[in-house]
Amino acid sequence: MSLKERLRIIYETSGYAPHPFIANPRVPLKVRNSVTKAFISLGASESGRRLLEEVQIPQPISSDYQRDFAPLEKLKLEKFVVLDEG
């Protein structure tokens, strides 16, 4: 029996939106929208899906900050941030 087969789930956390794809606000809105549309459309072709699988993003979708990422603020994750002092 493999190690994975011997493991058991003792607690499962709530799901959160993975892999945010974010643009700097200085990038013009038209460019941000074009890049977002192109990224999401990768899922429509076999070659695009293969590329997405390589980066573990099987089905990119448009996100909404309030719905997808605001809940992360409640987790207080900033205490785990390690800044590079170098």
N, C-alpha and C positions, 0 to 999 in steps of 0.2 A: 504494500500500500504506500502510495506517495505521500509526501508531507502535506500537499494540498488536500488530499483525500482525508487526511486525519484531522484537519482543522474543522472547527465548527463556529458558526456565527453566534456570538454571545450578546451583541448589541448592534443595531443598525441605525445609523443617523439619518436624519432627513436628507433628501436629495437636494442638490443645488446645481445651478447652471454651470457647466464646465466650459473651459476654453474660451474665455472672452477674447474677442478680436476687436481691438480698440484703436482708434485713430486720434492723433493729436488734434485738438480743436483749431489749431492754426492751419491745418490742411483744409482747403476749400470744401464746402459742403458738397458741391457737384462731384469732386474727386472722391470724397468719402463714399458717397452714394454709388458711384460707378464701381469702386473696388468692392464694396459690400455686395452689390448685385452679381459681380463676376465670381466672387468667392462662393456665394450661395448657389449659383448656377452650376458649379463644379459637380454637384450631386446629380445632375441631370444626364451625365454621360458616363459610360463605363470607365474611360480613362480618368475622368475627374474623380470618380468614386475610388479608384485605386490610389490616386494621390492622397485623397482624404483619409483613407484607411491607414496610410503610412504615418500620418500625424495624429491618428486616433481621433478624428473628427468625422464620424460616419455620416452625419446629416446636419450640415450647418443650417441654422435658422436665424432670422432677425431676433435680436433681443430687445428687451425693455428694461431699463435700469430699475425702475420701481418693482417690477415683477421678479426679475432674475437676480439682481445683485444687491439691492437695498437690504434684503434679509441677512446678507453676510455681515453687515455692520453690527448686527445684534450679537454676533459671535465674538466680538472683541479680539480679532486675530492680530491686531497691531502689536500686541505684547510678544508675539512670536517672530516679529521681523528682526532680522540681523543685518545691520548696515555694515558695508565694507569700510573699514577704517583706513584702508590703504590708499 
